């Protein structure tokens, strides 16, 4: 599973970082970024929770 963060939508709420810090981090501008190329299978459920928790729906599934 590949995911991206749409930087035009992200507003640095960091819910994803709080929920799955091994997958999401913060850039220098405070917006979230994806830290992995592929989401590890054991973290897929947590990433779906992060996607659902993003108030601006900035996390996208790439494939």
PQR file of N, CA, C, O and H, with PARSE charges and radii, in Angstrom:
ATOM      1  N   UNK A   1       0.855  -1.174   0.000 -0.4000 1.5000
ATOM      2  CA  UNK A   1       0.000   0.000   0.000 -0.0000 2.0000
ATOM      3  C   UNK A   1       0.893   1.226   0.000  0.5500 1.7000
ATOM      4  O   UNK A   1       1.777   1.372   0.845 -0.5500 1.4000
ATOM      5  N   UNK A   2       0.648   2.102  -0.961 -0.4000 1.5000
ATOM      6  CA  UNK A   2       1.381   3.363  -1.039 -0.0000 2.0000
ATOM      7  C   UNK A   2       0.418   4.498  -0.714  0.5500 1.7000
ATOM      8  O   UNK A   2      -0.741   4.491  -1.129 -0.5500 1.4000
ATOM      9  H   UNK A   2      -0.070   1.984  -1.647  0.4000 1.0000
ATOM     10  N   UNK A   3       0.917   5.464   0.029 -0.4000 1.5000
ATOM     11  CA  UNK A   3       0.112   6.620   0.391 -0.0000 2.0000
ATOM     12  C   UNK A   3       0.909   7.893   0.135  0.5500 1.7000
ATOM     13  O   UNK A   3       2.138   7.876   0.080 -0.5500 1.4000
ATOM     14  H   UNK A   3       1.859   5.470   0.366  0.4000 1.0000
ATOM     15  N   UNK A   4       0.188   8.988  -0.018 -0.4000 1.5000
ATOM     16  CA  UNK A   4       0.806  10.295  -0.177 -0.0000 2.0000
ATOM     17  C   UNK A   4       0.047  11.291   0.693  0.5500 1.7000
ATOM     18  O   UNK A   4      -1.087  11.045   1.104 -0.5500 1.4000
ATOM     19  H   UNK A   4      -0.811   9.002   0.026  0.4000 1.0000
ATOM     20  N   UNK A   5       0.690  12.408   0.959 -0.4000 1.5000
ATOM     21  CA  UNK A   5       0.031  13.519   1.644 -0.0000 2.0000
ATOM     22  C   UNK A   5      -0.036  14.674   0.651  0.5500 1.7000
ATOM     23  O   UNK A   5       0.991  15.138   0.156 -0.5500 1.4000
ATOM     24  H   UNK A   5       1.611  12.608   0.625  0.4000 1.0000
ATOM     25  N   UNK A   6      -1.240  15.129   0.366 -0.4000 1.5000
ATOM     26  CA  UNK A   6      -1.429  16.267  -0.529 -0.0000 2.0000
ATOM     27  C   UNK A   6      -1.047  17.531   0.239  0.5500 1.7000
ATOM     28  O   UNK A   6      -1.767  17.968   1.136 -0.5500 1.4000
ATOM     29  H   UNK A   6      -2.074  14.751   0.768  0.4000 1.0000
ATOM     30  N   UNK A   7       0.082  18.101  -0.123 -0.4000 1.5000
ATOM     31  CA  UNK A   7       0.593  19.259   0.601 -0.0000 2.0000
ATOM     32  C   UNK A   7      -0.274  20.497   0.428  0.5500 1.7000
ATOM     33  O   UNK A   7      -0.207  21.417   1.242 -0.5500 1.4000
ATOM     34  H   UNK A   7       0.667  17.746  -0.852  0.4000 1.0000
ATOM     35  N   UNK A   8      -1.081  20.531  -0.616 -0.4000 1.5000
ATOM     36  CA  UNK A   8      -1.997  21.659  -0.800 -0.0000 2.0000
ATOM     37  C   UNK A   8      -3.143  21.616   0.212  0.5500 1.7000
ATOM     38  O   UNK A   8      -3.724  22.646   0.553 -0.5500 1.4000
ATOM     39  H   UNK A   8      -1.135  19.784  -1.278  0.4000 1.0000
ATOM     40  N   UNK A   9      -3.459  20.411   0.684 -0.4000 1.5000
ATOM     41  CA  UNK A   9      -4.565  20.250   1.627 -0.0000 2.0000
ATOM     42  C   UNK A   9      -4.113  20.202   3.079  0.5500 1.7000
ATOM     43  O   UNK A   9      -4.826  20.664   3.970 -0.5500 1.4000
ATOM     44  H   UNK A   9      -2.987  19.574   0.407  0.4000 1.0000
ATOM     45  N   UNK A  10      -2.932  19.646   3.315 -0.4000 1.5000
ATOM     46  CA  UNK A  10      -2.456  19.454   4.682 -0.0000 2.0000
ATOM     47  C   UNK A  10      -2.326  20.804   5.385  0.5500 1.7000
ATOM     48  O   UNK A  10      -1.814  21.769   4.818 -0.5500 1.4000
ATOM     49  H   UNK A  10      -2.354  19.272   2.590  0.4000 1.0000
ATOM     50  N   UNK A  11      -2.797  20.850   6.619 -0.4000 1.5000
ATOM     51  CA  UNK A  11      -2.754  22.097   7.394 -0.0000 2.0000
ATOM     52  C   UNK A  11      -2.106  21.867   8.754  0.5500 1.7000
ATOM     53  O   UNK A  11      -2.394  22.574   9.720 -0.5500 1.4000
ATOM     54  H   UNK A  11      -3.213  20.066   7.079  0.4000 1.0000
ATOM     55  N   UNK A  12      -1.226  20.869   8.817 -0.4000 1.5000
ATOM     56  CA  UNK A  12      -0.384  20.617   9.992 -0.0000 2.0000
ATOM     57  C   UNK A  12      -1.158  20.267  11.264  0.5500 1.7000
ATOM     58  O   UNK A  12      -0.725  20.614  12.363 -0.5500 1.4000
ATOM     59  H   UNK A  12      -0.992  20.295   8.032  0.4000 1.0000
ATOM     60  N   UNK A  13      -2.277  19.596  11.129 -0.4000 1.5000
ATOM     61  CA  UNK A  13      -2.993  19.126  12.316 -0.0000 2.0000
ATOM     62  C   UNK A  13      -2.239  17.986  12.998  0.5500 1.7000
ATOM     63  O   UNK A  13      -2.335  17.816  14.214 -0.5500 1.4000
ATOM     64  H   UNK A  13      -2.629  19.315  10.236  0.4000 1.0000
ATOM     65  N   UNK A  14      -1.489  17.205  12.216 -0.4000 1.5000
ATOM     66  CA  UNK A  14      -0.596  16.132  12.697 -0.0000 2.0000
ATOM     67  C   UNK A  14      -1.314  14.970  13.378  0.5500 1.7000
ATOM     68  O   UNK A  14      -0.712  14.257  14.182 -0.5500 1.4000
ATOM     69  H   UNK A  14      -1.411  17.343  11.228  0.4000 1.0000
ATOM     70  N   UNK A  15      -2.570  14.777  13.070 -0.4000 1.5000
ATOM     71  CA  UNK A  15      -3.277  13.618  13.612 -0.0000 2.0000
ATOM     72  C   UNK A  15      -2.615  12.326  13.140  0.5500 1.7000
ATOM     73  O   UNK A  15      -2.482  11.374  13.909 -0.5500 1.4000
ATOM     74  H   UNK A  15      -3.058  15.356  12.417  0.4000 1.0000
ATOM     75  N   UNK A  16      -2.204  12.294  11.882 -0.4000 1.5000
ATOM     76  CA  UNK A  16      -1.574  11.097  11.330 -0.0000 2.0000
ATOM     77  C   UNK A  16      -0.261  10.783  12.042  0.5500 1.7000
ATOM     78  O   UNK A  16       0.044   9.620  12.308 -0.5500 1.4000
ATOM     79  H   UNK A  16      -2.311  13.067  11.257  0.4000 1.0000
ATOM     80  N   UNK A  17       0.504  11.809  12.345 -0.4000 1.5000
ATOM     81  CA  UNK A  17       1.783  11.627  13.043 -0.0000 2.0000
ATOM     82  C   UNK A  17       1.542  11.067  14.439  0.5500 1.7000
ATOM     83  O   UNK A  17       2.272  10.189  14.897 -0.5500 1.4000
ATOM     84  H   UNK A  17       0.256  12.754  12.130  0.4000 1.0000
ATOM     85  N   UNK A  18       0.529  11.572  15.103 -0.4000 1.5000
ATOM     86  CA  UNK A  18       0.205  11.092  16.448 -0.0000 2.0000
ATOM     87  C   UNK A  18      -0.258   9.634  16.420  0.5500 1.7000
ATOM     88  O   UNK A  18       0.025   8.870  17.343 -0.5500 1.4000
ATOM     89  H   UNK A  18      -0.064  12.286  14.730  0.4000 1.0000
ATOM     90  N   UNK A  19      -0.970   9.255  15.360 -0.4000 1.5000
ATOM     91  CA  UNK A  19      -1.522   7.904  15.276 -0.0000 2.0000
ATOM     92  C   UNK A  19      -0.515   6.871  14.782  0.5500 1.7000
ATOM     93  O   UNK A  19      -0.496   5.743  15.274 -0.5500 1.4000
ATOM     94  H   UNK A  19      -1.201   9.875  14.610  0.4000 1.0000
ATOM     95  N   UNK A  20       0.324   7.247  13.813 -0.4000 1.5000
ATOM     96  CA  UNK A  20       1.259   6.276  13.211 -0.0000 2.0000
ATOM     97  C   UNK A  20       2.611   6.966  12.962  0.5500 1.7000
ATOM     98  O   UNK A  20       2.959   7.247  11.815 -0.5500 1.4000
ATOM     99  H   UNK A  20       0.308   8.163  13.414  0.4000 1.0000
ATOM    100  N   UNK A  21       3.365   7.238  14.025 -0.4000 1.5000
ATOM    101  CA  UNK A  21       4.624   7.976  13.866 -0.0000 2.0000
ATOM    102  C   UNK A  21       5.704   7.244  13.083  0.5500 1.7000
ATOM    103  O   UNK A  21       6.669   7.867  12.640 -0.5500 1.4000
ATOM    104  H   UNK A  21       3.082   7.010  14.957  0.4000 1.0000
ATOM    105  N   UNK A  22       5.563   5.952  12.905 -0.4000 1.5000
ATOM    106  CA  UNK A  22       6.545   5.232  12.096 -0.0000 2.0000
ATOM    107  C   UNK A  22       6.259   5.356  10.596  0.5500 1.7000
ATOM    108  O   UNK A  22       7.088   4.972   9.770 -0.5500 1.4000
ATOM    109  H   UNK A  22       4.779   5.445  13.265  0.4000 1.0000
ATOM    110  N   UNK A  23       5.099   5.887  10.251 -0.4000 1.5000
ATOM    111  CA  UNK A  23       4.730   6.066   8.845 -0.0000 2.0000
ATOM    112  C   UNK A  23       4.693   7.544   8.462  0.5500 1.7000
ATOM    113  O   UNK A  23       5.041   7.900   7.337 -0.5500 1.4000
ATOM    114  H   UNK A  23       4.426   6.200  10.921  0.4000 1.0000
ATOM    115  N   UNK A  24       4.275   8.402   9.388 -0.4000 1.5000
ATOM    116  CA  UNK A  24       4.151   9.830   9.106 -0.0000 2.0000
ATOM    117  C   UNK A  24       5.107  10.632   9.986  0.5500 1.7000
ATOM    118  O   UNK A  24       5.343  10.300  11.148 -0.5500 1.4000
ATOM    119  H   UNK A  24       3.992   8.112  10.303  0.4000 1.0000
ATOM    120  N   UNK A  25       5.642  11.686   9.402 -0.4000 1.5000
ATOM    121  CA  UNK A  25       6.485  12.614  10.152 -0.0000 2.0000
ATOM    122  C   UNK A  25       6.084  14.028   9.783  0.5500 1.7000
ATOM    123  O   UNK A  25       5.172  14.242   8.984 -0.5500 1.4000
ATOM    124  H   UNK A  25       5.450  11.955   8.459  0.4000 1.0000
ATOM    125  N   UNK A  26       6.776  14.992  10.374 -0.4000 1.5000
ATOM    126  CA  UNK A  26       6.500  16.395  10.077 -0.0000 2.0000
ATOM    127  C   UNK A  26       7.651  17.011   9.302  0.5500 1.7000
ATOM    128  O   UNK A  26       8.819  16.806   9.633 -0.5500 1.4000
ATOM    129  H   UNK A  26       7.517  14.818  11.023  0.4000 1.0000
ATOM    130  N   UNK A  27       7.314  17.760   8.277 -0.4000 1.5000
ATOM    131  CA  UNK A  27       8.307  18.502   7.513 -0.0000 2.0000
ATOM    132  C   UNK A  27       8.672  19.767   8.283  0.5500 1.7000
ATOM    133  O   UNK A  27       8.060  20.074   9.306 -0.5500 1.4000
ATOM    134  H   UNK A  27       6.366  17.926   8.008  0.4000 1.0000
ATOM    135  N   UNK A  28       9.647  20.485   7.801 -0.4000 1.5000
ATOM    136  CA  UNK A  28      10.084  21.726   8.444 -0.0000 2.0000
ATOM    137  C   UNK A  28       8.956  22.760   8.511  0.5500 1.7000
ATOM    138  O   UNK A  28       8.914  23.571   9.436 -0.5500 1.4000
ATOM    139  H   UNK A  28      10.144  20.236   6.970  0.4000 1.0000
ATOM    140  N   UNK A  29       8.045  22.734   7.535 -0.4000 1.5000
ATOM    141  CA  UNK A  29       6.935  23.693   7.534 -0.0000 2.0000
ATOM    142  C   UNK A  29       5.769  23.245   8.408  0.5500 1.7000
ATOM    143  O   UNK A  29       4.760  23.943   8.504 -0.5500 1.4000
ATOM    144  H   UNK A  29       8.080  22.075   6.784  0.4000 1.0000
ATOM    145  N   UNK A  30       5.903  22.077   9.050 -0.4000 1.5000
ATOM    146  CA  UNK A  30       4.859  21.587   9.945 -0.0000 2.0000
ATOM    147  C   UNK A  30       3.865  20.651   9.304  0.5500 1.7000
ATOM    148  O   UNK A  30       3.099  19.994  10.009 -0.5500 1.4000
ATOM    149  H   UNK A  30       6.723  21.509   8.972  0.4000 1.0000
ATOM    150  N   UNK A  31       3.857  20.570   7.984 -0.4000 1.5000
ATOM    151  CA  UNK A  31       2.955  19.645   7.302 -0.0000 2.0000
ATOM    152  C   UNK A  31       3.458  18.219   7.439  0.5500 1.7000
ATOM    153  O   UNK A  31       4.644  17.976   7.662 -0.5500 1.4000
ATOM    154  H   UNK A  31       4.479  21.103   7.412  0.4000 1.0000
ATOM    155  N   UNK A  32       2.539  17.295   7.301 -0.4000 1.5000
ATOM    156  CA  UNK A  32       2.885  15.879   7.391 -0.0000 2.0000
ATOM    157  C   UNK A  32       3.556  15.401   6.109  0.5500 1.7000
ATOM    158  O   UNK A  32       3.355  15.960   5.031 -0.5500 1.4000
ATOM    159  H   UNK A  32       1.576  17.493   7.119  0.4000 1.0000
ATOM    160  N   UNK A  33       4.359  14.352   6.261 -0.4000 1.5000
ATOM    161  CA  UNK A  33       4.961  13.681   5.126 -0.0000 2.0000
ATOM    162  C   UNK A  33       4.969  12.187   5.397  0.5500 1.7000
ATOM    163  O   UNK A  33       4.920  11.756   6.549 -0.5500 1.4000
ATOM    164  H   UNK A  33       4.522  13.898   7.137  0.4000 1.0000
ATOM    165  N   UNK A  34       5.029  11.407   4.341 -0.4000 1.5000
ATOM    166  CA  UNK A  34       5.087   9.955   4.458 -0.0000 2.0000
ATOM    167  C   UNK A  34       6.553   9.549   4.549  0.5500 1.7000
ATOM    168  O   UNK A  34       7.379   9.985   3.747 -0.5500 1.4000
ATOM    169  H   UNK A  34       5.069  11.757   3.405  0.4000 1.0000
ATOM    170  N   UNK A  35       6.868   8.711   5.534 -0.4000 1.5000
ATOM    171  CA  UNK A  35       8.251   8.311   5.795 -0.0000 2.0000
ATOM    172  C   UNK A  35       8.642   6.986   5.144  0.5500 1.7000
ATOM    173  O   UNK A  35       9.820   6.628   5.138 -0.5500 1.4000
ATOM    174  H   UNK A  35       6.198   8.357   6.185  0.4000 1.0000
ATOM    175  N   UNK A  36       7.685   6.266   4.604 -0.4000 1.5000
ATOM    176  CA  UNK A  36       7.953   4.934   4.042 -0.0000 2.0000
ATOM    177  C   UNK A  36       7.467   4.866   2.599  0.5500 1.7000
ATOM    178  O   UNK A  36       6.536   5.573   2.215 -0.5500 1.4000
ATOM    179  H   UNK A  36       6.729   6.557   4.608  0.4000 1.0000
ATOM    180  N   UNK A  37       8.109   4.004   1.800 -0.4000 1.5000
ATOM    181  CA  UNK A  37       7.664   3.804   0.414 -0.0000 2.0000
ATOM    182  C   UNK A  37       6.390   2.970   0.366  0.5500 1.7000
ATOM    183  O   UNK A  37       5.459   3.282  -0.377 -0.5500 1.4000
ATOM    184  H   UNK A  37       8.865   3.429   2.112  0.4000 1.0000
ATOM    185  N   UNK A  38       6.361   1.916   1.159 -0.4000 1.5000
ATOM    186  CA  UNK A  38       5.192   1.042   1.252 -0.0000 2.0000
ATOM    187  C   UNK A  38       4.817   0.888   2.719  0.5500 1.7000
ATOM    188  O   UNK A  38       5.686   0.704   3.571 -0.5500 1.4000
ATOM    189  H   UNK A  38       7.118   1.663   1.762  0.4000 1.0000
ATOM    190  N   UNK A  39       3.534   0.963   3.009 -0.4000 1.5000
ATOM    191  CA  UNK A  39       3.056   0.794   4.381 -0.0000 2.0000
ATOM    192  C   UNK A  39       3.240  -0.670   4.782  0.5500 1.7000
ATOM    193  O   UNK A  39       2.759  -1.563   4.084 -0.5500 1.4000
ATOM    194  H   UNK A  39       2.828   1.113   2.317  0.4000 1.0000
ATOM    195  N   UNK A  40       3.924  -0.928   5.890 -0.4000 1.5000
ATOM    196  CA  UNK A  40       4.054  -2.312   6.354 -0.0000 2.0000
ATOM    197  C   UNK A  40       2.669  -2.912   6.625  0.5500 1.7000
ATOM    198  O   UNK A  40       1.778  -2.233   7.136 -0.5500 1.4000
ATOM    199  H   UNK A  40       4.315  -0.203   6.457  0.4000 1.0000
ATOM    200  N   UNK A  41       2.505  -4.171   6.282 -0.4000 1.5000
ATOM    201  CA  UNK A  41       1.192  -4.815   6.398 -0.0000 2.0000
ATOM    202  C   UNK A  41       0.629  -4.737   7.814  0.5500 1.7000
ATOM    203  O   UNK A  41      -0.585  -4.634   7.993 -0.5500 1.4000
ATOM    204  H   UNK A  41       3.229  -4.722   5.867  0.4000 1.0000
ATOM    205  N   UNK A  42       1.497  -4.787   8.815 -0.4000 1.5000
ATOM    206  CA  UNK A  42       1.009  -4.739  10.194 -0.0000 2.0000
ATOM    207  C   UNK A  42       0.518  -3.348  10.613  0.5500 1.7000
ATOM    208  O   UNK A  42      -0.062  -3.196  11.689 -0.5500 1.4000
ATOM    209  H   UNK A  42       2.483  -4.871   8.670  0.4000 1.0000
ATOM    210  N   UNK A  43       0.747  -2.332   9.769 -0.4000 1.5000
ATOM    211  CA  UNK A  43       0.311  -0.972  10.101 -0.0000 2.0000
ATOM    212  C   UNK A  43      -0.834  -0.470   9.215  0.5500 1.7000
ATOM    213  O   UNK A  43      -1.265   0.675   9.351 -0.5500 1.4000
ATOM    214  H   UNK A  43       1.218  -2.455   8.896  0.4000 1.0000
ATOM    215  N   UNK A  44      -1.317  -1.303   8.327 -0.4000 1.5000
ATOM    216  CA  UNK A  44      -2.363  -0.878   7.392 -0.0000 2.0000
ATOM    217  C   UNK A  44      -3.609  -0.391   8.125  0.5500 1.7000
ATOM    218  O   UNK A  44      -4.155   0.650   7.760 -0.5500 1.4000
ATOM    219  H   UNK A  44      -0.967  -2.233   8.216  0.4000 1.0000
ATOM    220  N   UNK A  45      -4.069  -1.097   9.130 -0.4000 1.5000
ATOM    221  CA  UNK A  45      -5.270  -0.673   9.863 -0.0000 2.0000
ATOM    222  C   UNK A  45      -5.062   0.684  10.527  0.5500 1.7000
ATOM    223  O   UNK A  45      -5.963   1.523  10.516 -0.5500 1.4000
ATOM    224  H   UNK A  45      -3.626  -1.943   9.427  0.4000 1.0000
ATOM    225  N   UNK A  46      -3.880   0.904  11.104 -0.4000 1.5000
ATOM    226  CA  UNK A  46      -3.585   2.185  11.743 -0.0000 2.0000
ATOM    227  C   UNK A  46      -3.537   3.310  10.711  0.5500 1.7000
ATOM    228  O   UNK A  46      -3.977   4.428  10.982 -0.5500 1.4000
ATOM    229  H   UNK A  46      -3.148   0.223  11.113  0.4000 1.0000
ATOM    230  N   UNK A  47      -3.004   3.012   9.532 -0.4000 1.5000
ATOM    231  CA  UNK A  47      -2.953   4.031   8.479 -0.0000 2.0000
ATOM    232  C   UNK A  47      -4.363   4.372   8.007  0.5500 1.7000
ATOM    233  O   UNK A  47      -4.660   5.545   7.778 -0.5500 1.4000
ATOM    234  H   UNK A  47      -2.646   2.104   9.312  0.4000 1.0000
ATOM    235  N   UNK A  48      -5.233   3.384   7.858 -0.4000 1.5000
ATOM    236  CA  UNK A  48      -6.627   3.686   7.507 -0.0000 2.0000
ATOM    237  C   UNK A  48      -7.281   4.570   8.574  0.5500 1.7000
ATOM    238  O   UNK A  48      -8.068   5.457   8.244 -0.5500 1.4000
ATOM    239  H   UNK A  48      -4.991   2.431   8.044  0.4000 1.0000
ATOM    240  N   UNK A  49      -6.965   4.337   9.832 -0.4000 1.5000
ATOM    241  CA  UNK A  49      -7.482   5.201  10.893 -0.0000 2.0000
ATOM    242  C   UNK A  49      -6.947   6.619  10.730  0.5500 1.7000
ATOM    243  O   UNK A  49      -7.688   7.585  10.908 -0.5500 1.4000
ATOM    244  H   UNK A  49      -6.326   3.616  10.101  0.4000 1.0000
ATOM    245  N   UNK A  50      -5.670   6.750  10.395 -0.4000 1.5000
ATOM    246  CA  UNK A  50      -5.087   8.071  10.165 -0.0000 2.0000
ATOM    247  C   UNK A  50      -5.764   8.766   8.979  0.5500 1.7000
ATOM    248  O   UNK A  50      -6.052   9.962   9.033 -0.5500 1.4000
ATOM    249  H   UNK A  50      -5.067   5.965  10.250  0.4000 1.0000
ATOM    250  N   UNK A  51      -6.012   8.007   7.911 -0.4000 1.5000
ATOM    251  CA  UNK A  51      -6.705   8.575   6.748 -0.0000 2.0000
ATOM    252  C   UNK A  51      -8.072   9.096   7.158  0.5500 1.7000
ATOM    253  O   UNK A  51      -8.450  10.210   6.796 -0.5500 1.4000
ATOM    254  H   UNK A  51      -5.778   7.036   7.867  0.4000 1.0000
ATOM    255  N   UNK A  52      -8.809   8.301   7.906 -0.4000 1.5000
ATOM    256  CA  UNK A  52     -10.147   8.708   8.357 -0.0000 2.0000
ATOM    257  C   UNK A  52     -10.103   9.850   9.356  0.5500 1.7000
ATOM    258  O   UNK A  52     -11.069  10.604   9.472 -0.5500 1.4000
ATOM    259  H   UNK A  52      -8.502   7.396   8.201  0.4000 1.0000
ATOM    260  N   UNK A  53      -8.997   9.992  10.079 -0.4000 1.5000
ATOM    261  CA  UNK A  53      -8.880  11.017  11.120 -0.0000 2.0000
ATOM    262  C   UNK A  53      -8.383  12.355  10.583  0.5500 1.7000
ATOM    263  O   UNK A  53      -8.461  13.365  11.283 -0.5500 1.4000
ATOM    264  H   UNK A  53      -8.212   9.380   9.985  0.4000 1.0000
ATOM    265  N   UNK A  54      -7.879  12.378   9.368 -0.4000 1.5000
ATOM    266  CA  UNK A  54      -7.359  13.628   8.811 -0.0000 2.0000
ATOM    267  C   UNK A  54      -8.522  14.592   8.562  0.5500 1.7000
ATOM    268  O   UNK A  54      -9.406  14.295   7.758 -0.5500 1.4000
ATOM    269  H   UNK A  54      -7.816  11.557   8.800  0.4000 1.0000
ATOM    270  N   UNK A  55      -8.532  15.739   9.242 -0.4000 1.5000
ATOM    271  CA  UNK A  55      -9.675  16.650   9.108 -0.0000 2.0000
ATOM    272  C   UNK A  55      -9.813  17.258   7.711  0.5500 1.7000
ATOM    273  O   UNK A  55     -10.902  17.684   7.327 -0.5500 1.4000
ATOM    274  H   UNK A  55      -7.814  15.980   9.896  0.4000 1.0000
ATOM    275  N   UNK A  56      -8.730  17.301   6.959 -0.4000 1.5000
ATOM    276  CA  UNK A  56      -8.785  17.886   5.620 -0.0000 2.0000
ATOM    277  C   UNK A  56      -8.678  16.851   4.512  0.5500 1.7000
ATOM    278  O   UNK A  56      -8.581  17.205   3.337 -0.5500 1.4000
ATOM    279  H   UNK A  56      -7.846  16.955   7.271  0.4000 1.0000
ATOM    280  N   UNK A  57      -8.697  15.574   4.880 -0.4000 1.5000
ATOM    281  CA  UNK A  57      -8.629  14.464   3.918 -0.0000 2.0000
ATOM    282  C   UNK A  57      -7.418  14.608   2.991  0.5500 1.7000
ATOM    283  O   UNK A  57      -7.524  14.417   1.780 -0.5500 1.4000
ATOM    284  H   UNK A  57      -8.776  15.287   5.834  0.4000 1.0000
ATOM    285  N   UNK A  58      -6.267  14.948   3.581 -0.4000 1.5000
ATOM    286  CA  UNK A  58      -5.047  15.186   2.802 -0.0000 2.0000
ATOM    287  C   UNK A  58      -4.246  13.922   2.537  0.5500 1.7000
ATOM    288  O   UNK A  58      -3.300  13.956   1.750 -0.5500 1.4000
ATOM    289  H   UNK A  58      -6.181  15.103   4.565  0.4000 1.0000
ATOM    290  N   UNK A  59      -4.599  12.802   3.176 -0.4000 1.5000
ATOM    291  CA  UNK A  59      -3.861  11.554   2.977 -0.0000 2.0000
ATOM    292  C   UNK A  59      -4.576  10.743   1.898  0.5500 1.7000
ATOM    293  O   UNK A  59      -5.769  10.454   1.993 -0.5500 1.4000
ATOM    294  H   UNK A  59      -5.367  12.775   3.815  0.4000 1.0000
ATOM    295  N   UNK A  60      -3.810  10.388   0.878 -0.4000 1.5000
ATOM    296  CA  UNK A  60      -4.385   9.690  -0.276 -0.0000 2.0000
ATOM    297  C   UNK A  60      -3.721   8.335  -0.459  0.5500 1.7000
ATOM    298  O   UNK A  60      -2.521   8.184  -0.229 -0.5500 1.4000
ATOM    299  H   UNK A  60      -2.841  10.623   0.801  0.4000 1.0000
ATOM    300  N   UNK A  61      -4.502   7.362  -0.870 -0.4000 1.5000
ATOM    301  CA  UNK A  61      -3.964   6.053  -1.214 -0.0000 2.0000
ATOM    302  C   UNK A  61      -3.520   6.134  -2.673  0.5500 1.7000
ATOM    303  O   UNK A  61      -4.306   6.469  -3.559 -0.5500 1.4000
ATOM    304  H   UNK A  61      -5.477   7.485  -1.056  0.4000 1.0000
ATOM    305  N   UNK A  62      -2.245   5.822  -2.904 -0.4000 1.5000
ATOM    306  CA  UNK A  62      -1.685   5.985  -4.249 -0.0000 2.0000
ATOM    307  C   UNK A  62      -1.930   4.785  -5.138  0.5500 1.7000
ATOM    308  O   UNK A  62      -1.943   4.920  -6.362 -0.5500 1.4000
ATOM    309  H   UNK A  62      -1.606   5.551  -2.184  0.4000 1.0000
ATOM    310  N   UNK A  63      -2.123   3.618  -4.556 -0.4000 1.5000
ATOM    311  CA  UNK A  63      -2.412   2.435  -5.380 -0.0000 2.0000
ATOM    312  C   UNK A  63      -3.348   1.492  -4.694  0.5500 1.7000
ATOM    313  O   UNK A  63      -3.692   0.449  -5.251 -0.5500 1.4000
ATOM    314  H   UNK A  63      -2.113   3.508  -3.562  0.4000 1.0000
TER
END
